Amino acid sequence: MKRRASQRQRYGVHARSVMADPRWLVLPLSARGMWLHLTDIADAMPELRAPARGKALALADLARLLAADPSEVVGAISHLINRDIIEPVSDGYRLKAF
């Protein structure tokens, strides 16, 4: 049985597991939204979860993918780093929890 392209790409498939994580409750709204969006983006961009050397996504890249202002992304990233959801790597960031 073949699946149509629209059936394969279901946004929000990670929402239930992310929202069940105990760290979810202590995050501000901006960090919660960023975490949910990044889990969906990581399905299409595996380098967000496991970046090759020199290929991690920088702050500007994350802001572009989220269609957000980089200054707003900085605050959310700091909360996600403090809760061990995003990890800084040599040249950017890696999503650890998804």
NORRABEL-V663663 format. One record per residue. N is the residue number from 1. RES is the residue in one letter. SS is DSSP state (helix for helix, strand for strand, loop for the rest). PHI is phi in radians with two decimals (999 if undefined). BURIAL is I if it has 9 or more other C-alpha atoms within 8 Angstrom, else O. Layout:
N,RES,SS,PHI,BURIAL  N,RES,SS,PHI,BURIAL
//
This chain:
1,M,loop,999,O  2,K,loop,-1.55,O  3,R,loop,-1.74,O  4,R,loop,-1.42,O  5,A,helix,-1.01,O  6,S,helix,-1.17,O  7,Q,helix,-1.35,O  8,R,helix,-1.24,O  9,Q,loop,-1.80,O  10,R,loop,-1.80,O  11,Y,loop,-1.25,O  12,G,loop,1.51,O  13,V,loop,-1.14,O  14,H,loop,-1.58,I  15,A,helix,-1.00,O  16,R,helix,-1.11,O  17,S,helix,-1.22,O  18,V,helix,-1.15,I  19,M,helix,-1.26,O  20,A,helix,-1.46,O  21,D,loop,-1.18,O  22,P,helix,-1.09,O  23,R,helix,-1.22,O  24,W,helix,-1.00,I  25,L,helix,-1.14,O  26,V,helix,-1.69,O  27,L,loop,-1.56,I  28,P,loop,-1.22,O  29,L,helix,-0.98,O  30,S,helix,-1.11,O  31,A,helix,-1.23,I  32,R,helix,-1.09,I  33,G,helix,-1.08,O  34,M,helix,-1.13,I  35,W,helix,-1.07,I  36,L,helix,-1.08,I  37,H,helix,-1.14,I  38,L,helix,-1.17,I  39,T,helix,-1.15,I  40,D,helix,-1.22,I  41,I,helix,-1.10,O  42,A,helix,-1.11,I  43,D,helix,-1.12,O  44,A,helix,-1.64,O  45,M,loop,-2.21,O  46,P,helix,-1.06,I  47,E,helix,-1.17,I  48,L,helix,-1.27,I  49,R,loop,-1.55,I  50,A,loop,-2.37,O  51,P,loop,-1.26,I  52,A,loop,-1.30,O  53,R,loop,-0.98,O  54,G,loop,1.41,O  55,K,loop,-2.12,I  56,A,loop,-1.23,I  57,L,strand,-1.42,I  58,A,loop,-1.46,I  59,L,helix,-0.96,I  60,A,helix,-1.11,O  61,D,helix,-1.15,O  62,L,helix,-1.10,I  63,A,helix,-1.08,I  64,R,helix,-1.13,O  65,L,helix,-1.11,O  66,L,helix,-1.57,O  67,A,loop,0.94,O  68,A,loop,-2.19,I  69,D,loop,-1.33,O  70,P,helix,-0.97,I  71,S,helix,-1.17,O  72,E,helix,-1.36,O  73,V,helix,-1.22,I  74,V,helix,-1.01,I  75,G,helix,-1.11,I  76,A,helix,-1.14,I  77,I,helix,-1.09,I  78,S,helix,-1.09,O  79,H,helix,-1.17,I  80,L,helix,-1.20,I  81,I,helix,-1.20,I  82,N,helix,-1.07,O  83,R,loop,-1.69,O  84,D,loop,1.10,I  85,I,loop,-1.77,I  86,I,strand,-2.04,I  87,E,strand,-2.15,I  88,P,strand,-1.25,I  89,V,strand,-2.05,O  90,S,loop,-0.90,O  91,D,loop,-2.15,I  92,G,strand,3.05,I  93,Y,strand,-2.37,I  94,R,strand,-2.28,I  95,L,strand,-1.40,I  96,K,loop,-1.67,I  97,A,loop,-1.95,O  98,F,loop,-2.66,O
//
